[in-house]
Amino acid sequence: MTATPASDAFDPYERVRALCLAQPGTSERLSHGAATWFVRKRTFASAADRGHDDRRALWLAAPAGVQESLVDTDPDRFFRPPYVGRRGWLGVYLDVPTDWDELEALIVDAHRLIGSAARR
């Protein structure tokens, strides 16, 4: 596990940006005032920087069952985001120590999920 402690000096969105943009065919633009990452014009990840609950977070598309499993087992790190949570999206807090290997895997999964749906 590669964890980074939470601190105001560290900007987790720079690392998130690098992980998202490393995915094939990804673009970034602002959506609803936040950095958002797209594959084939469909969102797979979005920054949520203190917009809803004064916390730093990332919202990710997630395969069925992942949101429920992670939120139930580790609610200090994961949550059901507003608006998209009802569709299974996963919220990941970035203002707590972050397991970057795990987050990278979640980003890869989100990209694959949305990228495969966009090809249909």
BALOBA-1460 file (C-alpha; in Angstrom, 3 decimals):
// residues 120
<rec num="1" residu="m" x="0.000" y="0.000" z="0.000"/>
<rec num="2" residu="t" x="1.325" y="3.415" z="-0.954"/>
<rec num="3" residu="a" x="-0.363" y="5.869" z="1.385"/>
<rec num="4" residu="t" x="-0.017" y="9.615" z="1.549"/>
<rec num="5" residu="p" x="-1.010" y="11.442" z="4.710"/>
<rec num="6" residu="a" x="-3.703" y="14.061" z="4.451"/>
<rec num="7" residu="s" x="-2.396" y="17.616" z="4.611"/>
<rec num="8" residu="d" x="-3.275" y="20.995" z="3.189"/>
<rec num="9" residu="a" x="0.225" y="21.284" z="1.663"/>
<rec num="10" residu="f" x="-0.300" y="18.248" z="-0.580"/>
<rec num="11" residu="d" x="-2.706" y="18.690" z="-3.491"/>
<rec num="12" residu="p" x="-4.214" y="15.251" z="-4.129"/>
<rec num="13" residu="y" x="-5.857" y="16.454" z="-7.340"/>
<rec num="14" residu="e" x="-2.504" y="16.741" z="-9.090"/>
<rec num="15" residu="r" x="-1.894" y="13.055" z="-8.492"/>
<rec num="16" residu="v" x="-5.510" y="12.174" z="-9.378"/>
<rec num="17" residu="r" x="-5.131" y="14.184" z="-12.600"/>
<rec num="18" residu="a" x="-2.012" y="12.214" z="-13.559"/>
<rec num="19" residu="l" x="-3.725" y="8.885" z="-12.852"/>
<rec num="20" residu="c" x="-6.820" y="9.807" z="-14.852"/>
<rec num="21" residu="l" x="-4.941" y="11.261" z="-17.811"/>
<rec num="22" residu="a" x="-2.779" y="8.124" z="-17.989"/>
<rec num="23" residu="q" x="-5.899" y="6.226" z="-19.127"/>
<rec num="24" residu="p" x="-6.219" y="5.885" z="-22.925"/>
<rec num="25" residu="g" x="-8.474" y="8.375" z="-24.686"/>
<rec num="26" residu="t" x="-9.020" y="10.481" z="-21.572"/>
<rec num="27" residu="s" x="-9.689" y="14.200" z="-21.686"/>
<rec num="28" residu="e" x="-10.204" y="16.686" z="-18.880"/>
<rec num="29" residu="r" x="-12.427" y="19.729" z="-18.637"/>
<rec num="30" residu="l" x="-14.452" y="21.584" z="-16.063"/>
<rec num="31" residu="s" x="-17.950" y="20.303" z="-15.431"/>
<rec num="32" residu="h" x="-20.131" y="21.878" z="-12.779"/>
<rec num="33" residu="g" x="-17.071" y="23.886" z="-11.717"/>
<rec num="34" residu="a" x="-14.875" y="20.859" z="-10.996"/>
<rec num="35" residu="a" x="-12.126" y="19.034" z="-12.851"/>
<rec num="36" residu="t" x="-13.782" y="16.118" z="-14.614"/>
<rec num="37" residu="w" x="-12.302" y="13.301" z="-16.671"/>
<rec num="38" residu="f" x="-13.981" y="11.854" z="-19.745"/>
<rec num="39" residu="v" x="-13.578" y="8.906" z="-22.074"/>
<rec num="40" residu="r" x="-15.443" y="9.248" z="-25.376"/>
<rec num="41" residu="k" x="-17.393" y="12.249" z="-24.036"/>
<rec num="42" residu="r" x="-18.644" y="10.319" z="-20.996"/>
<rec num="43" residu="t" x="-17.590" y="11.114" z="-17.438"/>
<rec num="44" residu="f" x="-15.716" y="8.464" z="-15.480"/>
<rec num="45" residu="a" x="-14.280" y="10.593" z="-12.650"/>
<rec num="46" residu="s" x="-14.906" y="13.992" z="-11.119"/>
<rec num="47" residu="a" x="-13.165" y="16.036" z="-8.464"/>
<rec num="48" residu="a" x="-15.367" y="17.094" z="-5.569"/>
<rec num="49" residu="d" x="-13.322" y="19.740" z="-3.805"/>
<rec num="50" residu="r" x="-15.335" y="20.873" z="-0.799"/>
<rec num="51" residu="g" x="-18.385" y="21.385" z="-2.970"/>
<rec num="52" residu="h" x="-20.941" y="19.382" z="-1.011"/>
<rec num="53" residu="d" x="-19.633" y="18.699" z="2.471"/>
<rec num="54" residu="d" x="-16.407" y="20.712" z="2.879"/>
<rec num="55" residu="r" x="-14.293" y="17.619" z="2.142"/>
<rec num="56" residu="r" x="-11.827" y="16.835" z="-0.626"/>
<rec num="57" residu="a" x="-12.985" y="13.836" z="-2.625"/>
<rec num="58" residu="l" x="-13.178" y="12.086" z="-5.966"/>
<rec num="59" residu="w" x="-16.318" y="10.614" z="-7.486"/>
<rec num="60" residu="l" x="-15.835" y="7.550" z="-9.683"/>
<rec num="61" residu="a" x="-18.000" y="5.308" z="-11.806"/>
<rec num="62" residu="a" x="-17.920" y="1.876" z="-10.193"/>
<rec num="63" residu="p" x="-18.996" y="-1.635" z="-11.197"/>
<rec num="64" residu="a" x="-22.104" y="-3.040" z="-9.531"/>
<rec num="65" residu="g" x="-21.602" y="-3.832" z="-5.857"/>
<rec num="66" residu="v" x="-18.324" y="-1.956" z="-5.396"/>
<rec num="67" residu="q" x="-19.856" y="1.155" z="-3.844"/>
<rec num="68" residu="e" x="-21.871" y="-0.805" z="-1.311"/>
<rec num="69" residu="s" x="-18.959" y="-3.055" z="-0.383"/>
<rec num="70" residu="l" x="-16.405" y="-0.274" z="0.136"/>
<rec num="71" residu="v" x="-18.767" y="2.134" z="1.892"/>
<rec num="72" residu="d" x="-19.891" y="-0.627" z="4.256"/>
<rec num="73" residu="t" x="-16.346" y="-1.785" z="5.072"/>
<rec num="74" residu="d" x="-14.557" y="1.587" z="5.246"/>
<rec num="75" residu="p" x="-16.900" y="4.587" z="5.612"/>
<rec num="76" residu="d" x="-14.016" y="6.794" z="6.767"/>
<rec num="77" residu="r" x="-12.537" y="6.565" z="3.253"/>
<rec num="78" residu="f" x="-15.517" y="5.855" z="0.978"/>
<rec num="79" residu="f" x="-19.021" y="7.282" z="0.625"/>
<rec num="80" residu="r" x="-22.071" y="7.377" z="-1.598"/>
<rec num="81" residu="p" x="-21.835" y="10.675" z="-3.488"/>
<rec num="82" residu="p" x="-24.892" y="12.860" z="-4.013"/>
<rec num="83" residu="y" x="-26.623" y="12.789" z="-7.409"/>
<rec num="84" residu="v" x="-24.615" y="9.907" z="-8.942"/>
<rec num="85" residu="g" x="-24.455" y="7.638" z="-5.895"/>
<rec num="86" residu="r" x="-27.866" y="6.185" z="-6.688"/>
<rec num="87" residu="r" x="-26.333" y="4.908" z="-9.958"/>
<rec num="88" residu="g" x="-23.568" y="3.080" z="-8.079"/>
<rec num="89" residu="w" x="-20.851" y="5.729" z="-8.277"/>
<rec num="90" residu="l" x="-18.276" y="5.696" z="-5.489"/>
<rec num="91" residu="g" x="-16.987" y="8.645" z="-3.498"/>
<rec num="92" residu="v" x="-13.402" y="8.489" z="-2.250"/>
<rec num="93" residu="y" x="-12.261" y="10.944" z="0.414"/>
<rec num="94" residu="l" x="-8.900" y="12.519" z="-0.377"/>
<rec num="95" residu="d" x="-8.498" y="14.395" z="2.912"/>
<rec num="96" residu="v" x="-7.563" y="11.210" z="4.781"/>
<rec num="97" residu="p" x="-4.526" y="8.985" z="4.222"/>
<rec num="98" residu="t" x="-4.971" y="7.636" z="0.691"/>
<rec num="99" residu="d" x="-3.974" y="4.225" z="-0.618"/>
<rec num="100" residu="w" x="-2.827" y="5.406" z="-4.060"/>
<rec num="101" residu="d" x="-2.432" y="1.898" z="-5.460"/>
<rec num="102" residu="e" x="-6.033" y="1.135" z="-4.561"/>
<rec num="103" residu="l" x="-7.222" y="4.485" z="-5.928"/>
<rec num="104" residu="e" x="-5.378" y="3.865" z="-9.196"/>
<rec num="105" residu="a" x="-7.147" y="0.505" z="-9.527"/>
<rec num="106" residu="l" x="-10.510" y="2.193" z="-8.894"/>
<rec num="107" residu="i" x="-9.724" y="4.817" z="-11.553"/>
<rec num="108" residu="v" x="-8.755" y="2.110" z="-14.058"/>
<rec num="109" residu="d" x="-12.011" y="0.269" z="-13.309"/>
<rec num="110" residu="a" x="-14.055" y="3.469" z="-13.737"/>
<rec num="111" residu="h" x="-12.375" y="4.208" z="-17.065"/>
<rec num="112" residu="r" x="-12.981" y="0.668" z="-18.333"/>
<rec num="113" residu="l" x="-16.597" y="0.679" z="-17.197"/>
<rec num="114" residu="i" x="-17.466" y="3.970" z="-18.900"/>
<rec num="115" residu="g" x="-15.217" y="3.345" z="-21.897"/>
<rec num="116" residu="s" x="-16.843" y="0.022" z="-22.642"/>
<rec num="117" residu="a" x="-20.339" y="1.505" z="-22.268"/>
<rec num="118" residu="a" x="-19.392" y="4.349" z="-24.629"/>
<rec num="119" residu="r" x="-18.380" y="1.854" z="-27.341"/>
<rec num="120" residu="r" x="-21.854" y="0.280" z="-27.458"/>
